[in-house]
Every structure is written in structure tokens, then in C-alpha cells.
Amino acid sequence: MKKFVVIYRVPAETMQEWKSKTPPEEMKKQGEELGVKMMAWTKKNEKSFVGQGLPLGKNTRVTSAGAQAVTNDLNYMCVVEAESADAVVAMFKDNPHFDIPTSYVDIMEVPHMGM
């Protein structure tokens, strides 16, 4: 089995628009509904996950010039085991994350380090 890092992404513009146009009580309702769907999807695919996924928070970018807070579209990350990237794609086709307009995931194989 190969390992793949999956990064859940939502464009910053999409999140900003949702936050500015959605009343707080509706945001809460939508978040809870998505959470229920995600828990069911995760349970259905639990044998493929390596450990628990992690939500991703605020970003600090560090360069040789220093550090600064920046906005990005990274939302969540997890590691899955599968035979191929195509198998991971098939697993994620019905992921509720795609209920969020313009959302997507990046799937990256973890290469063997040769050690």
C-alpha cells in the first residue's frame, strides 16, 4: 500500500463571501450539517486512514525577510493508504467537502525515501 497526503482546500474568496453573506445562525447550521456528513463519510472509509486528520488553522509565512500572517485556502489534512492515486480519487468522489462551492482536495503520494 502507498500513502497519500490529502489536503482539503476552500478558496479564501469563497470563505470570505460565505462569512460576509451568511447569518451566524445559518453558518452554524450549515457547519453542523456538513460535520454530520463528514463523520459518516469518514466512518465509511475509516480503514483507509492513517491516524487522525488535522484541521489547519491560521498561517504564518516565514521567509528570509521575516514572518507575516497570510491567508491561504488550506482547510484540513489527512493521510490515507491506497493502492494508487486513482483509488484515492475514487474514495473521495462522494466526499461532502465538495458541498462547499469551489472547494477541492489535493492528493499527493508520499514518495519512498529509500532508507
OpenMM code with the backbone's topology and positions (N, CA, C; nanometers):
from openmm import Vec3, app, unit

residues = "MET LYS LYS PHE VAL VAL ILE TYR ARG VAL PRO ALA GLU THR MET GLN GLU TRP LYS SER LYS THR PRO PRO GLU GLU MET LYS LYS GLN GLY GLU GLU LEU GLY VAL LYS MET MET ALA TRP THR LYS LYS ASN GLU LYS SER PHE VAL GLY GLN GLY LEU PRO LEU GLY LYS ASN THR ARG VAL THR SER ALA GLY ALA GLN ALA VAL THR ASN ASP LEU ASN TYR MET CYS VAL VAL GLU ALA GLU SER ALA ASP ALA VAL VAL ALA MET PHE LYS ASP ASN PRO HIS PHE ASP ILE PRO THR SER TYR VAL ASP ILE MET GLU VAL PRO HIS MET GLY MET".split()
positions = [
    Vec3(0.0840, -0.1190, 0.0000),
    Vec3(0.0000, 0.0000, 0.0000),
    Vec3(0.0881, 0.1248, 0.0000),
    Vec3(0.0410, 0.2239, -0.0706),
    Vec3(0.1093, 0.3526, -0.0741),
    Vec3(0.0378, 0.4488, 0.0198),
    Vec3(0.1093, 0.5525, 0.0607),
    Vec3(0.0496, 0.6566, 0.1454),
    Vec3(0.0335, 0.7841, 0.0637),
    Vec3(-0.0766, 0.8534, 0.0928),
    Vec3(-0.1087, 0.9786, 0.0239),
    Vec3(-0.1511, 1.0829, 0.1269),
    Vec3(-0.1007, 1.2048, 0.1098),
    Vec3(-0.1479, 1.3174, 0.1899),
    Vec3(-0.2602, 1.3812, 0.1092),
    Vec3(-0.3720, 1.4057, 0.1772),
    Vec3(-0.4857, 1.4711, 0.1128),
    Vec3(-0.5081, 1.6036, 0.1843),
    Vec3(-0.5059, 1.7120, 0.1084),
    Vec3(-0.5273, 1.8456, 0.1625),
    Vec3(-0.6634, 1.8954, 0.1137),
    Vec3(-0.7505, 1.9247, 0.2086),
    Vec3(-0.8809, 1.9830, 0.1765),
    Vec3(-0.8616, 2.1334, 0.1599),
    Vec3(-0.9174, 2.1897, 0.0533),
    Vec3(-0.8965, 2.3314, 0.0254),
    Vec3(-1.0280, 2.4008, -0.0077),
    Vec3(-1.0386, 2.5234, 0.0381),
    Vec3(-1.1514, 2.6106, 0.0053),
    Vec3(-1.0909, 2.7465, -0.0266),
    Vec3(-1.1099, 2.7976, -0.1482),
    Vec3(-1.0521, 2.9283, -0.1811),
    Vec3(-1.0900, 3.0343, -0.0774),
    Vec3(-0.9935, 3.1163, -0.0413),
    Vec3(-1.0158, 3.2204, 0.0595),
    Vec3(-1.1320, 3.3116, 0.0205),
    Vec3(-1.1461, 3.3382, -0.1086),
    Vec3(-1.2552, 3.4245, -0.1550),
    Vec3(-1.3916, 3.3603, -0.1263),
    Vec3(-1.4012, 3.2293, -0.1433),
    Vec3(-1.5257, 3.1575, -0.1152),
    Vec3(-1.5606, 3.1682, 0.0328),
    Vec3(-1.4617, 3.1472, 0.1189),
    Vec3(-1.4852, 3.1567, 0.2629),
    Vec3(-1.5254, 3.2985, 0.3024),
    Vec3(-1.4590, 3.3976, 0.2461),
    Vec3(-1.4900, 3.5367, 0.2780),
    Vec3(-1.6317, 3.5713, 0.2363),
    Vec3(-1.6704, 3.5282, 0.1155),
    Vec3(-1.8058, 3.5551, 0.0676),
    Vec3(-1.9097, 3.4878, 0.1573),
    Vec3(-1.8854, 3.3615, 0.1933),
    Vec3(-1.9776, 3.2874, 0.2802),
    Vec3(-1.9921, 3.3580, 0.4154),
    Vec3(-1.8806, 3.3983, 0.4730),
    Vec3(-1.8843, 3.4657, 0.6033),
    Vec3(-1.9546, 3.6008, 0.5963),
    Vec3(-1.9397, 3.6719, 0.4856),
    Vec3(-1.9992, 3.8051, 0.4756),
    Vec3(-2.1472, 3.8011, 0.4379),
    Vec3(-2.1931, 3.6925, 0.3735),
    Vec3(-2.3311, 3.6875, 0.3252),
    Vec3(-2.4213, 3.5906, 0.4022),
    Vec3(-2.3647, 3.5176, 0.4978),
    Vec3(-2.4428, 3.4165, 0.5682),
    Vec3(-2.4605, 3.4564, 0.7139),
    Vec3(-2.5853, 3.4629, 0.7617),
    Vec3(-2.6081, 3.4957, 0.9022),
    Vec3(-2.5439, 3.3904, 0.9943),
    Vec3(-2.4982, 3.4314, 1.1131),
    Vec3(-2.4297, 3.3393, 1.2043),
    Vec3(-2.5084, 3.2114, 1.2340),
    Vec3(-2.6393, 3.2221, 1.2531),
    Vec3(-2.7167, 3.1020, 1.2844),
    Vec3(-2.7210, 3.0058, 1.1645),
    Vec3(-2.7215, 3.0609, 1.0435),
    Vec3(-2.7187, 2.9763, 0.9231),
    Vec3(-2.5800, 2.9144, 0.9056),
    Vec3(-2.4746, 2.9906, 0.9365),
    Vec3(-2.3394, 2.9365, 0.9305),
    Vec3(-2.3263, 2.8169, 1.0239),
    Vec3(-2.3792, 2.8326, 1.1447),
    Vec3(-2.3735, 2.7239, 1.2435),
    Vec3(-2.4487, 2.6017, 1.1915),
    Vec3(-2.5677, 2.6223, 1.1393),
    Vec3(-2.6497, 2.5122, 1.0868),
    Vec3(-2.5762, 2.4404, 0.9732),
    Vec3(-2.5232, 2.5161, 0.8778),
    Vec3(-2.4515, 2.4560, 0.7655),
    Vec3(-2.3280, 2.3793, 0.8127),
    Vec3(-2.2561, 2.4371, 0.9085),
    Vec3(-2.1382, 2.3703, 0.9621),
    Vec3(-2.1724, 2.2388, 1.0300),
    Vec3(-2.2795, 2.2384, 1.1076),
    Vec3(-2.3220, 2.1159, 1.1753),
    Vec3(-2.3661, 2.0100, 1.0749),
    Vec3(-2.4412, 2.0512, 0.9723),
    Vec3(-2.4865, 1.9561, 0.8703),
    Vec3(-2.3669, 1.8953, 0.7962),
    Vec3(-2.2712, 1.9786, 0.7604),
    Vec3(-2.1527, 1.9285, 0.6916),
    Vec3(-2.0738, 1.8355, 0.7836),
    Vec3(-2.0653, 1.8704, 0.9112),
    Vec3(-1.9943, 1.7853, 1.0076),
    Vec3(-2.0545, 1.6464, 1.0173),
    Vec3(-2.1855, 1.6375, 1.0205),
    Vec3(-2.2539, 1.5076, 1.0266),
    Vec3(-2.2221, 1.4260, 0.9010),
    Vec3(-2.2300, 1.4911, 0.7854),
    Vec3(-2.1994, 1.4213, 0.6594),
    Vec3(-2.0535, 1.3739, 0.6558),
    Vec3(-1.9624, 1.4608, 0.7015),
    Vec3(-1.8208, 1.4248, 0.7004),
    Vec3(-1.7923, 1.3085, 0.7947),
    Vec3(-1.8558, 1.3079, 0.9112),
    Vec3(-1.8358, 1.1975, 1.0062),
    Vec3(-1.8825, 1.0656, 0.9445),
    Vec3(-1.9967, 1.0667, 0.8767),
    Vec3(-2.0481, 0.9449, 0.8127),
    Vec3(-1.9545, 0.8997, 0.7008),
    Vec3(-1.9059, 0.9941, 0.6204),
    Vec3(-1.8145, 0.9603, 0.5118),
    Vec3(-1.6838, 0.9038, 0.5681),
    Vec3(-1.6318, 0.9667, 0.6726),
    Vec3(-1.5076, 0.9205, 0.7340),
    Vec3(-1.5248, 0.7799, 0.7906),
    Vec3(-1.6356, 0.7551, 0.8567),
    Vec3(-1.6631, 0.6229, 0.9138),
    Vec3(-1.6658, 0.5177, 0.8025),
    Vec3(-1.7302, 0.5500, 0.6910),
    Vec3(-1.7401, 0.4582, 0.5779),
    Vec3(-1.6019, 0.4220, 0.5223),
    Vec3(-1.5066, 0.5149, 0.5304),
    Vec3(-1.3735, 0.4958, 0.4723),
    Vec3(-1.2633, 0.4780, 0.5771),
    Vec3(-1.2997, 0.4540, 0.7021),
    Vec3(-1.2033, 0.4578, 0.8122),
    Vec3(-1.0836, 0.3642, 0.7956),
    Vec3(-1.0989, 0.2542, 0.7266),
    Vec3(-0.9871, 0.1597, 0.7116),
    Vec3(-0.8742, 0.2155, 0.6254),
    Vec3(-0.9029, 0.3187, 0.5492),
    Vec3(-0.8007, 0.3776, 0.4620),
    Vec3(-0.7191, 0.4868, 0.5301),
    Vec3(-0.7653, 0.5358, 0.6441),
    Vec3(-0.6975, 0.6476, 0.7092),
    Vec3(-0.5815, 0.6016, 0.7961),
    Vec3(-0.4713, 0.6756, 0.7892),
    Vec3(-0.3554, 0.6533, 0.8745),
    Vec3(-0.3641, 0.7579, 0.9845),
    Vec3(-0.3993, 0.7174, 1.1046),
    Vec3(-0.4157, 0.8129, 1.2141),
    Vec3(-0.5348, 0.9036, 1.1904),
    Vec3(-0.5374, 1.0116, 1.2639),
    Vec3(-0.6459, 1.1079, 1.2508),
    Vec3(-0.6009, 1.2240, 1.1629),
    Vec3(-0.6971, 1.2817, 1.0918),
    Vec3(-0.6689, 1.4020, 1.0159),
    Vec3(-0.6570, 1.5206, 1.1107),
    Vec3(-0.6162, 1.6330, 1.0564),
    Vec3(-0.5978, 1.7531, 1.1378),
    Vec3(-0.6566, 1.8754, 1.0686),
    Vec3(-0.7348, 1.9546, 1.1423),
    Vec3(-0.7783, 2.0822, 1.0852),
    Vec3(-0.6580, 2.1756, 1.0762),
    Vec3(-0.6588, 2.2613, 0.9772),
    Vec3(-0.5476, 2.3546, 0.9587),
    Vec3(-0.5948, 2.4952, 0.9930),
    Vec3(-0.5159, 2.5655, 1.0717),
    Vec3(-0.5558, 2.6967, 1.1211),
    Vec3(-0.4864, 2.8100, 1.0492),
    Vec3(-0.4690, 2.9192, 1.1203),
    Vec3(-0.4095, 3.0404, 1.0629),
    Vec3(-0.2670, 3.0129, 1.0191),
    Vec3(-0.2258, 3.0849, 0.9170),
    Vec3(-0.0972, 3.0613, 0.8537),
    Vec3(-0.0004, 3.1752, 0.8817),
    Vec3(0.1198, 3.1389, 0.9218),
    Vec3(0.2301, 3.2337, 0.9324),
    Vec3(0.3345, 3.1914, 0.8299),
    Vec3(0.3663, 3.2811, 0.7398),
    Vec3(0.4660, 3.2515, 0.6366),
    Vec3(0.5992, 3.3098, 0.6799),
    Vec3(0.7029, 3.2271, 0.6773),
    Vec3(0.8366, 3.2687, 0.7178),
    Vec3(0.9273, 3.2646, 0.5954),
    Vec3(0.9952, 3.3753, 0.5718),
    Vec3(1.0951, 3.3835, 0.4645),
    Vec3(1.2226, 3.4418, 0.5250),
    Vec3(1.3239, 3.4566, 0.4437),
    Vec3(1.4479, 3.5173, 0.4937),
    Vec3(1.4250, 3.6615, 0.5378),
    Vec3(1.3159, 3.7237, 0.4894),
    Vec3(1.2846, 3.8621, 0.5264),
    Vec3(1.2056, 3.8714, 0.6567),
    Vec3(1.1586, 3.7580, 0.7085),
    Vec3(1.0826, 3.7607, 0.8332),
    Vec3(0.9549, 3.6789, 0.8232),
    Vec3(0.8648, 3.7038, 0.9180),
    Vec3(0.7395, 3.6279, 0.9254),
    Vec3(0.6206, 3.7221, 0.9137),
    Vec3(0.5153, 3.6729, 0.8496),
    Vec3(0.3929, 3.7523, 0.8412),
    Vec3(0.2730, 3.6591, 0.8321),
    Vec3(0.1598, 3.7052, 0.8844),
    Vec3(0.0355, 3.6306, 0.8738),
    Vec3(-0.0167, 3.6439, 0.7312),
    Vec3(-0.0563, 3.5317, 0.6719),
    Vec3(-0.1137, 3.5320, 0.5375),
    Vec3(-0.2377, 3.4436, 0.5360),
    Vec3(-0.3258, 3.4716, 0.4425),
    Vec3(-0.4452, 3.3902, 0.4243),
    Vec3(-0.4175, 3.2870, 0.3176),
    Vec3(-0.4618, 3.1636, 0.3409),
    Vec3(-0.4487, 3.0613, 0.2378),
    Vec3(-0.5788, 2.9835, 0.2285),
    Vec3(-0.5812, 2.8843, 0.1421),
    Vec3(-0.7030, 2.8066, 0.1212),
    Vec3(-0.6956, 2.6667, 0.1823),
    Vec3(-0.5980, 2.6432, 0.2682),
    Vec3(-0.5812, 2.5126, 0.3309),
    Vec3(-0.6797, 2.4986, 0.4468),
    Vec3(-0.7506, 2.3856, 0.4498),
    Vec3(-0.8588, 2.3681, 0.5444),
    Vec3(-0.8372, 2.2504, 0.6383),
    Vec3(-0.7872, 2.1385, 0.5852),
    Vec3(-0.7776, 2.0140, 0.6625),
    Vec3(-0.6785, 1.9240, 0.5903),
    Vec3(-0.6131, 1.8340, 0.6640),
    Vec3(-0.5235, 1.7387, 0.6002),
    Vec3(-0.5401, 1.6024, 0.6641),
    Vec3(-0.5197, 1.4998, 0.5838),
    Vec3(-0.5213, 1.3635, 0.6350),
    Vec3(-0.4264, 1.2792, 0.5514),
    Vec3(-0.3943, 1.1609, 0.6031),
    Vec3(-0.3107, 1.0655, 0.5317),
    Vec3(-0.3937, 0.9399, 0.5108),
    Vec3(-0.3936, 0.8903, 0.3874),
    Vec3(-0.4666, 0.7673, 0.3571),
    Vec3(-0.3722, 0.6675, 0.2919),
    Vec3(-0.4055, 0.5404, 0.3081),
    Vec3(-0.3343, 0.4334, 0.2397),
    Vec3(-0.4232, 0.3798, 0.1289),
    Vec3(-0.3624, 0.3592, 0.0131),
    Vec3(-0.4356, 0.3055, -0.1009),
    Vec3(-0.3354, 0.2467, -0.1988),
    Vec3(-0.3866, 0.1693, -0.2935),
    Vec3(-0.3012, 0.1089, -0.3957),
    Vec3(-0.2484, 0.2120, -0.4950),
    Vec3(-0.3280, 0.3184, -0.5194),
    Vec3(-0.2889, 0.4154, -0.6219),
    Vec3(-0.3603, 0.5488, -0.5985),
    Vec3(-0.3138, 0.6513, -0.6681),
    Vec3(-0.3817, 0.7808, -0.6625),
    Vec3(-0.5239, 0.7680, -0.7164),
    Vec3(-0.5422, 0.6839, -0.8179),
    Vec3(-0.6765, 0.6629, -0.8724),
    Vec3(-0.7702, 0.6049, -0.7669),
    Vec3(-0.7196, 0.5192, -0.6811),
    Vec3(-0.8017, 0.4627, -0.5733),
    Vec3(-0.8409, 0.5705, -0.4731),
    Vec3(-0.7515, 0.6641, -0.4472),
    Vec3(-0.7834, 0.7751, -0.3557),
    Vec3(-0.8868, 0.8663, -0.4213),
    Vec3(-0.8705, 0.8927, -0.5498),
    Vec3(-0.9687, 0.9739, -0.6226),
    Vec3(-1.1063, 0.9092, -0.6121),
    Vec3(-1.1145, 0.7793, -0.6345),
    Vec3(-1.2429, 0.7087, -0.6264),
    Vec3(-1.3020, 0.7186, -0.4861),
    Vec3(-1.2177, 0.7083, -0.3852),
    Vec3(-1.2632, 0.7184, -0.2462),
    Vec3(-1.3226, 0.8557, -0.2171),
    Vec3(-1.2632, 0.9601, -0.2732),
    Vec3(-1.3046, 1.0967, -0.2413),
    Vec3(-1.4163, 1.1501, -0.3306),
    Vec3(-1.4585, 1.0761, -0.4317),
    Vec3(-1.5606, 1.1277, -0.5244),
    Vec3(-1.6884, 1.1718, -0.4543),
    Vec3(-1.7276, 1.1029, -0.3473),
    Vec3(-1.8525, 1.1378, -0.2781),
    Vec3(-1.8280, 1.2093, -0.1452),
    Vec3(-1.7105, 1.2702, -0.1309),
    Vec3(-1.6774, 1.3399, -0.0061),
    Vec3(-1.7637, 1.4652, 0.0091),
    Vec3(-1.8275, 1.4837, 0.1251),
    Vec3(-1.9128, 1.6006, 0.1467),
    Vec3(-1.8397, 1.7350, 0.1399),
    Vec3(-1.7082, 1.7346, 0.1446),
    Vec3(-1.6328, 1.8594, 0.1318),
    Vec3(-1.6726, 1.9324, 0.0030),
    Vec3(-1.7081, 1.8556, -0.0996),
    Vec3(-1.7431, 1.9157, -0.2280),
    Vec3(-1.8799, 1.9825, -0.2270),
    Vec3(-1.9528, 1.9727, -0.1149),
    Vec3(-2.0765, 2.0503, -0.0992),
    Vec3(-2.0458, 2.2000, -0.0893),
    Vec3(-1.9218, 2.2322, -0.0517),
    Vec3(-1.8782, 2.3716, -0.0408),
    Vec3(-1.8432, 2.4197, -0.1818),
    Vec3(-1.9097, 2.5232, -0.2317),
    Vec3(-1.8804, 2.5713, -0.3674),
    Vec3(-1.7317, 2.6033, -0.3846),
    Vec3(-1.6770, 2.5661, -0.4954),
    Vec3(-1.5384, 2.5874, -0.5391),
    Vec3(-1.4346, 2.5107, -0.4573),
    Vec3(-1.4771, 2.4252, -0.3646),
    Vec3(-1.3808, 2.3501, -0.2848),
    Vec3(-1.3168, 2.2391, -0.3674),
    Vec3(-1.2031, 2.1918, -0.3200),
    Vec3(-1.1333, 2.0823, -0.3867),
    Vec3(-1.0373, 2.0174, -0.2885),
    Vec3(-0.9790, 1.9048, -0.3281),
    Vec3(-0.8739, 1.8418, -0.2496),
    Vec3(-0.7529, 1.8208, -0.3390),
    Vec3(-0.6362, 1.8246, -0.2791),
    Vec3(-0.5124, 1.7878, -0.3463),
    Vec3(-0.4684, 1.6550, -0.2886),
    Vec3(-0.4330, 1.5618, -0.3752),
    Vec3(-0.3883, 1.4288, -0.3352),
    Vec3(-0.2433, 1.4150, -0.3791),
    Vec3(-0.1548, 1.3880, -0.2822),
    Vec3(-0.0133, 1.3783, -0.3118),
    Vec3(0.0442, 1.2490, -0.2554),
    Vec3(0.1063, 1.1690, -0.3404),
    Vec3(0.1691, 1.0471, -0.2933),
    Vec3(0.2910, 1.0827, -0.2081),
    Vec3(0.3087, 1.0110, -0.1004),
    Vec3(0.4286, 1.0261, -0.0175),
    Vec3(0.5353, 0.9346, -0.0773),
    Vec3(0.6404, 0.9927, -0.1346),
    Vec3(0.7396, 0.9089, -0.2011),
    Vec3(0.8225, 0.8299, -0.1003),
    Vec3(0.8682, 0.7140, -0.1442),
    Vec3(0.9567, 0.6316, -0.0609),
    Vec3(1.0915, 0.7026, -0.0508),
    Vec3(1.1428, 0.7128, 0.0693),
    Vec3(1.2670, 0.7884, 0.0920),
    Vec3(1.3921, 0.7054, 0.0667),
    Vec3(1.3780, 0.5765, 0.0389),
    Vec3(1.4948, 0.4938, 0.0070),
    Vec3(1.5807, 0.4602, 0.1259),
    Vec3(1.5254, 0.4642, 0.2452),
    Vec3(1.6046, 0.4321, 0.3641),
    Vec3(1.5805, 0.2897, 0.4083),
] * unit.nanometer
topology = app.Topology()
chain = topology.addChain("A")
for resn in residues:
    res = topology.addResidue(resn, chain)
    for name in ("N", "CA", "C"):
        topology.addAtom(name, app.Element.getBySymbol(name[0]), res)
